[in-house]
């Protein structure tokens, strides 16, 4: 997470209720200093091996990121999930630091994010950080499919400064949709080899929920922020990643090496390399079926931690209980919280906000 300073706008607006939009909030100007790229440290004497046999999952038949990856379902077409705010019990971490929270995929649903953060007592009625030393991690995918991805990024960037000033932090991981938006902005209609013919980032972005309003409002400081995000992190014995895939093994044998390799790839600004990175981060369901728990164990043995926490794949898809895209099937899974699976080793955090599910904000640790 890139640190930055900010200036507070004068005055406060009227008190905003839970259903208000964050666009009513006064967002401070954000000051960015473009830090020079730091090359990765000395490499090991042997090259990083590719994913080990049995863990480099094959792409599904007919799969290509140039096609729509998951349905874009209008929220009004399906049964809405009511959220009971209720009292929230916040406990201190065993390390003496503030409590740890994680947030699943937001996908541009800014109002739902504000409501979820307020429900957990992390921001106040004016959208300001009020959680003191709490630690907050976003698992990626801030944009696309929903109406205000840039507003989501602006909020997360602002909260990172406010949380740091209060002794806590707000940080974020790289999702496949950050890679997709970066690629669409940088490379547009430049042809790339998709593995299933010629593709472009622009076409893939539009097919996977790209919003013109996000592209119109995208600025250099948003691009710099996204390009510097880490791909993975271990916090309180939880391995935090975006994708439920073994993709990370292709980029290093330690968390630091993976993060450095991803950033170095983006710094080289090669369309083919960035496309390959996006394609691999788009893989999913590696932990769901037979052998899934072993795949999780392999990642934990490699990178550390006792549980993996991820977003990316909506919980209704992981459960295999998804209604029809046209909204005629109202038996859709009602997501009330994270999904624990793979012998209790994996926690899925994408509640399916793009399909009328719940935008999940969860305190860790989570009982199985």
N, C-alpha and C positions, 0 to 999 in steps of 0.2 A: 504494500500500500504506500503510495507516495504521500508524504506529508506536505502540507501547505499552510499558509496563513490565510486569514480571512478578516474582513471588516464587517462589523455588525451594522445592518440598516437601522436607521433611526425610527423609533416608535414601534409599537406592537399593534397588530390588527385586532379585531374583535375576537372573542373566544370562539374557537371552532369546535363544533360537535363532532362525534365519531364519524358521521357520514360525510363530513366536509371534504373537499378536495385539497390536496397539498398545494395546488396552484394558488390558493388563497394566502399561503404563507409567504413571508418576505425572506427570500433566499439571499444570504450575504454574498458579496463578490468574493470570488475565490482566486487567490494569487498563486500562480504556478511558476516554479523555477525549473527549467528544463535541465535536469541533471545529466551529465555525460554518461553514455553507456559504459558500464563496467564489465569487461570481458570476464568469462568464467575463470576460476582459479586453475591451477595446474591440473592437467588431465592424468588419469591413471596410465600406466605403461601399456595396458591393453585397451583396445577400443571397447566401448560399452556394447555388450552383446545384445542382439535383438531379443524380442519376447521369446521366452522359452517355449519349446514345443508343448502344445496342450493349452497354452495360455493366450496365444495370438489367435483370437477367435475369428472364424471365417465370416465374411459378410453374408447376410441372408441372400437367398436367390433373388435376383432382380434389384437388389439394394443399390442405390446411388444417392448421394446428397443432392443431386440435381433435381430429384423428385421431392415432393412434400414429405417431410419426415414423420410428422404426426398431424392429425386433423386440426384445423383451426375451427373451433366450435364456438358459436356465439353464446354468450352467457345467458341471454334471454331464452335460448332454445331448450334449456335443461332445468331440472329441479335445482333451486338455489339451496345452498347449505347455510343454515343459520348458525351464528357464532354466539355462544353465551360468554360474555366478558368475564364474569365471575371473579373472585379474588385470586390473585397470583402470588404464589409462595416463592420468593427469591432467596436462595441459599448461597452462602459463601463457598468458594471452591476450597478443596483440601489443601491447595498450595498457598492459601492466604490471599490470593488475588480475587478480584470480583467474580461474580457468577458468569458462566459461559453460555451464550445463546447462539443458535445457528438459524439461518433463514433459507428456505428453499427457493426455487425458481420464481422470479417475480414477473418476467415477461411483459413489462410495461404497465402492469396493473398498479398504478401509483396509489389510488385511493384505498385499495385493499391492503397494500403494504402499510400505509399510514395507520389504518384501523388496527392491523395486527400488531404493530409496534406499540401503539397506545394501549391495546388490550394487555400486553405484557409489562406495561409500565416503563418502557424504554424511552419513549418520547412523550412530551406533554401535549396539551390541547392546542398549543401553537406550533407543534411539530419540532420542538427543540429537545435535544438530548437531556434526559433527566435521570439517568440511570447510574450516575457516579462512576465507580470503577468497574462496572460491568464490561465484559468482553463480548463483542458481537461479530460473528462471521457470516458473510453472505456466500453462498455456494455457487454463484455465477448465474448467467442467463438473465440479464437485466432488461433486455430489449426484445423486440419482435413479438408479433401476435397481439399484444395489448396496445392500448392507446397512447401511452406516454413513457416510452423507454428512456428518453433523455431526461425527463423529470425524475425518474427513478435514479439514474446515475447522479444527477445533481444533488438529490437528497442524500445518497450514500456518501458522496464526497464531502458534503457539508457536515454530516453526522460524524465522519471520521475526525474532523478537526475539533468539533465540540466534545466528542468523547475523550480525545487525547488531552484536551484542556482540563477535563474533569478527573483525569487519572485512569480512565479506562481506555478502550479502543474499539473501533469499528473498522473491520478489514473485509476484503473480498477476494474470491478466487476467480480464475479464468474459466468461463464456460464456452461451449461451442458456438453460441450465438454472439459472444464478443468477437471470436475469431471470424465469424461470418460477416459481421458488420464492419470490422476492420478491413477484411478482404474486399467487400463491396465498395468501400470508400477508396481504398488504395488502388485497386486493380480494375474495378468496374467490369467492362465487357472483354477484358483481356482473356483469350482462350487458355484453358488449362486442361491437362489430361486427367479426367475424372476416374479412369479405370473402366469406364463404360462409355467411352467416347469423349468428345470435346464438350467442355462445360465452361461456365463463367461464374464468378462470385455474385455478380449482379442478379443473374437468373436464379441462382440457388437462394439468395437472400429474399427475393420476392416470393418464391415458392414456399419458403418457410416462415412466412409471416412478417417480412420486412415492411416497415411503415414509412411512407414518404415523409411524413411530418418529422420522424426521427432523423432521417437523412438530412432534411433541410436545416435542422437545428444542431446537427453534429458539428462541434468545433474542435480545434486542435487540442485543447486541454482535455477534452473527452477521449480523443484518440490516444494521447500520451498516457492517460490514466489506465485505459484498457490494456494497452500494450505492455504495461509494467506489472500487471497482476500476476501473482503466483498461481501455479497450476495445482499445488497441493501443499498441505501443512499438517503437522501433528500438534494437537493441543490437548492437554490433560488426557493423554493416552487415546485420543480419538484421531484417526487418520482422516482428514477432511479433503475431499476431492469433489469435482463436479460430476464426472461421468461414471456410471456403473459399468466400467470396462477396465481391461488390463492394459489399455493403451499406454499408461504411464511407464511401463517396463521398457518401451521402445526408446525412452528419452533419458534414462539414467538409472543408477542403482542406489541413489540416495535422493532425499527430498531436494537438497540443494542443487544436485546435478540436474534433476528434472526441471526445476524452475529456471536454472541458468540456460539449459538447452532450449527451452521454449522461448525465452526472451531473446536469445541469440538468433533463433530462427526468424522471429519477427523483425529483429534489427536488420538482418540481411535483406529483407524486403523482396524476396524472390517469390513470385506468384505461385509457382509449382510447389515450393516448399511449404508455403503457408496453406495452400489447398490440402496438401497431405496431412498437415497438422489438424486442420479443420475436419477432414474426413475421419481421422482416427479418434478425435474427441467426440464425434457424432455416434460412434459405436455405443451399444447399450445392451442390457439384459445379461451381462456376463456372470452375474451372481445369482440369477433367478432360478435356473433349471439345474439338472443333474450336473454335478461338478462345480456348482456355483460357490459352495462353501469353501472348497479347495482353492478356487481362484482368489477368494477373499483372503484366505490364510497366506497364500503366496505373496500377495501385496503387503500384508501386515508383517510377514517375516522379512520382506525386503526393505520396507520403509519405516517400520515401527508402528506402535499402537496395538491396542487389543480389539478395537472395533473400527469399521470404516463407516463414514457418514457421507452420503452423496445426494445429489439432486438429479437433474437430467431426465430420468424416466418417470413419468407420472405414476403415482401409486396405483390408480385403477388399471393401468397397463401391466404393471408388475403382477397384479392379482388376476389378470386375464378377465376382468369384469367391466368391459367398456361397452356402452350403448352405441347406437347407430349415430353416424355423423350428422344425419339430417334432423336429429332431435326427437324422432318418433318414439324412441325407447326411453321411458322415464324410470327404468330400473337401475340407472347408473349408480355405481358405488358411491356412498357418502363417506368422504374422508374426514375423520375426526382428529387424526394425529399422525405422527410418523409411522412407517411400516417397518417392523423389525423382522428380519428373515435371514436366510443362509446360516442356519444353526445359531441364530442370535448374534452373528458377527457383523451384520450389515444393517444400517438404518437409512431408509429412504425418506427424503425430505420434500420431494416434489408432490404437493397435494393436488396438483392439477388445476391451478387457478385459471388456466386458459379454457378449461372445459367445465366451468361452474363449480370447481372444487374449492378447496380451502388453501389460502396462502399460509404456509406453516412457519411459525416462529417457535422454536422449542429450546428449553433449557436442557443442558447436558450436565451430568450423565442421565441417561434414560433407562429405567428399569425394563428388562425384557418382558 
